Amino acid sequence: MALMRTSNPALNAKAFADLRRDPTAPAMTVEGTVNKTAFLLFLVVVPAAWVWAQVRTALAPSVAGPWILAGAIGGFVVALVTTAPIYAALEGLALGGLSALLETRYPGIAMQSVGLTFATLAAMLLAYRSGLIKATEKFKLGVVAATGAIALYYLVGLGLSFFGVAMPFLQGNSTASIVVSGIIVVVAALNLILDFDFIESGAATGAPKYMEWYGAFGLMVTLIWLYLEILRLLAKSRSRR
């Protein structure tokens, strides 16, 4: 099977490499992956809505803290073993808490972020299906490099934060910080193109049926990242008012 490239850590070239397939067994399909992605999205929304209700009912932003921490750490740990449904549920806890927390500061920001995330998903899918954006090798290399640079940027920022040093343009609402956040949103959106191509290529090469879960998991990782970056960008912009 030809190797496929994606910057999504859940969808890398090793995912479909060296798989032993039974020609008589059901194969991976794009439709099946979409259905499983929808199911994972449901698993994100349910706990997110529950945490949202808890925070909004309590009228105390501090209620969100434990859920954000538990969901973020738990989701990261589970993501390492690619347990998609559990990952989705845990991320839902974190997203619900964070969204409710920011909603108390900037009313309407959560729905704006959700709307922009799905609008971006639709736009990227249309661009991919129409051929407006093609997942060429150069395109893939560029997105992979940009995503790696962003990951390194965040890791360095996290390390510096332990010493009380703020990473330039990572926090704050300066014009430069907002521009950087905008660039990160664009890179996250372009990762969707790589995910679409990866899933379509897996279906075309007849990957095993269970790999639909893997493809759905990877797409969900990108969507959650995109939502978080849009939420961050909107929060920075709203704080300037």
C-alpha positions in Angstrom: 0.0 0.0 0.0 1.3 3.4 -0.9 2.2 5.6 2.1 0.1 8.7 2.8 1.2 11.8 4.5 -0.7 13.9 7.1 0.4 16.1 9.9 -2.4 14.9 12.1 -0.6 12.7 14.7 -3.6 10.3 14.6 -3.4 9.9 10.8 0.1 9.2 9.9 1.7 7.1 7.2 2.1 4.1 9.5 -1.6 3.9 10.1 -2.3 2.0 6.9 1.1 0.6 6.3 1.8 -3.1 6.5 -1.8 -4.0 7.2 -2.8 -7.6 6.5 -6.1 -7.5 4.7 -8.6 -10.3 4.0 -9.9 -9.7 0.4 -13.2 -11.2 1.4 -13.7 -9.0 4.5 -15.5 -5.6 4.3 -13.2 -2.7 3.4 -13.0 0.8 4.7 -15.3 3.3 3.0 -15.6 7.1 3.1 -19.3 6.8 4.0 -18.5 4.5 6.9 -15.8 6.9 8.2 -18.3 9.8 8.0 -20.8 7.9 10.0 -18.3 7.1 12.7 -17.1 10.7 12.7 -20.7 11.8 13.3 -21.0 9.3 16.2 -17.8 10.6 17.8 -19.1 14.2 17.4 -22.2 13.1 19.3 -20.0 11.8 22.1 -18.2 15.1 22.2 -21.4 17.2 22.3 -23.2 15.3 25.0 -20.7 15.7 27.8 -19.9 19.2 26.6 -23.5 20.1 26.9 -23.7 18.6 30.4 -20.6 20.5 31.7 -21.9 23.6 30.0 -25.2 23.3 31.9 -23.4 22.7 35.2 -21.2 25.8 34.8 -24.0 28.1 33.6 -26.4 26.9 36.4 -23.9 27.4 39.1 -23.0 30.9 37.8 -19.5 30.2 39.0 -16.6 30.0 36.5 -14.6 28.0 38.9 -16.8 25.0 38.4 -15.4 24.6 34.9 -11.8 24.2 36.1 -11.9 20.5 37.2 -13.7 19.4 34.1 -11.3 21.2 31.8 -8.3 19.7 33.6 -9.8 16.2 33.7 -11.0 16.3 30.1 -7.8 17.7 28.7 -5.4 15.4 30.6 -7.6 12.4 30.2 -8.1 13.1 26.5 -4.4 13.4 25.9 -3.6 10.1 27.6 -6.4 8.2 25.8 -5.4 9.7 22.5 -2.0 8.0 22.9 -3.7 4.6 22.6 -6.3 5.9 20.0 -9.4 4.9 22.0 -11.7 7.1 19.9 -15.0 7.0 21.8 -13.4 7.6 25.2 -11.2 10.4 23.8 -14.3 12.1 22.3 -16.2 12.0 25.6 -13.3 13.3 27.6 -12.6 16.1 25.2 -16.3 16.9 25.4 -15.8 17.6 29.1 -12.9 19.9 28.5 -14.6 21.7 25.6 -17.8 22.2 27.5 -16.0 23.6 30.5 -13.8 25.9 28.5 -16.6 27.1 26.3 -18.9 27.9 29.3 -16.0 29.7 31.0 -15.4 32.0 28.0 -19.1 32.4 27.5 -19.4 34.1 30.8 -16.8 36.6 29.7 -17.9 37.0 26.1 -21.5 36.1 25.5 -22.2 34.3 22.3 -18.6 33.3 21.7 -19.3 29.6 21.9 -22.0 29.5 19.2 -19.8 31.7 17.0 -16.9 29.3 17.4 -19.1 26.2 16.6 -20.6 27.9 13.6 -17.2 29.0 12.2 -15.8 25.5 12.8 -18.5 23.8 10.8 -18.5 26.5 8.2 -14.7 25.9 7.8 -15.2 22.2 7.6 -17.8 22.6 4.8 -15.6 25.1 3.0 -12.6 22.8 3.1 -14.6 19.8 2.0 -16.0 21.8 -0.9 -12.6 23.0 -1.9 -11.2 19.5 -1.7 -14.0 17.8 -3.6 -14.0 20.5 -6.3 -10.2 20.3 -6.8 -9.7 23.9 -5.8 -7.2 22.7 -3.2 -5.3 19.6 -4.1 -3.4 17.5 -1.7 -0.2 17.4 -3.7 3.1 16.3 -2.1 4.3 19.8 -1.8 1.1 20.9 -0.2 1.3 18.1 2.3 4.9 18.9 3.1 4.1 22.5 3.7 1.2 21.8 6.0 3.2 19.2 7.9 6.0 21.6 8.4 3.7 24.4 9.5 1.9 22.2 11.9 5.2 20.9 13.4 6.3 24.5 13.8 3.1 25.3 15.7 3.5 22.3 17.9 7.0 23.3 18.7 5.9 26.9 19.4 3.3 25.7 21.9 5.7 23.3 23.6 8.3 26.0 24.0 5.6 28.3 25.4 4.5 25.7 27.8 8.1 25.2 29.0 8.7 28.9 29.4 5.5 29.3 31.4 6.9 27.1 34.2 9.6 29.8 34.7 7.1 32.6 34.5 8.2 33.7 31.0 5.5 34.5 28.5 6.0 33.3 24.9 5.8 36.2 22.5 2.4 36.4 20.7 1.0 33.3 22.5 -0.9 35.2 25.1 -2.4 38.7 25.1 -4.6 40.5 22.6 -2.0 42.5 20.7 -2.4 42.8 16.9 0.6 40.5 16.4 -0.9 37.9 18.8 -4.2 38.0 16.9 -2.4 37.6 13.5 -0.5 34.6 14.9 -3.7 33.0 16.1 -5.3 33.7 12.7 -2.4 31.9 11.0 -2.8 28.9 13.3 -6.5 28.7 12.5 -5.6 28.6 8.7 -3.1 25.8 9.3 -5.6 23.9 11.3 -8.1 24.3 8.5 -5.6 23.1 5.9 -5.1 20.0 8.0 -8.7 19.0 7.1 -7.6 18.7 3.5 -4.9 16.2 4.5 -7.4 14.3 6.6 -9.9 14.1 3.7 -7.2 12.9 1.4 -5.9 10.4 3.9 -9.4 8.9 4.5 -10.2 8.8 0.8 -6.9 7.2 -0.1 -7.5 4.6 2.6 -10.9 3.7 1.2 -9.5 3.6 -2.3 -6.7 1.1 -1.3 -9.2 -1.1 0.5 -8.0 -0.7 4.0 -9.8 -2.9 6.6 -13.2 -1.9 7.8 -12.0 -1.1 11.4 -9.7 1.6 10.0 -12.9 3.7 9.6 -12.7 4.3 13.4 -9.1 5.4 13.0 -9.9 7.8 10.2 -12.8 9.2 12.2 -10.6 9.7 15.2 -8.0 11.6 13.3 -10.6 13.9 11.7 -12.1 14.5 15.2 -8.7 15.5 16.5 -8.4 18.1 13.8 -11.9 19.5 14.3 -11.3 19.9 18.1 -8.0 21.7 17.4 -9.7 23.9 14.9 -12.5 24.8 17.3 -10.1 25.6 20.1 -8.0 27.9 17.9 -11.1 29.7 16.6 -12.3 30.1 20.2 -8.9 31.5 21.2 -8.9 33.9 18.2 -12.4 35.2 19.0 -11.6 35.6 22.7 -8.5 37.7 21.8 -10.5 39.8 19.4 -13.4 40.3 21.8 -11.0 41.3 24.7 -9.9 44.3 22.7 -13.4 45.9 22.8 
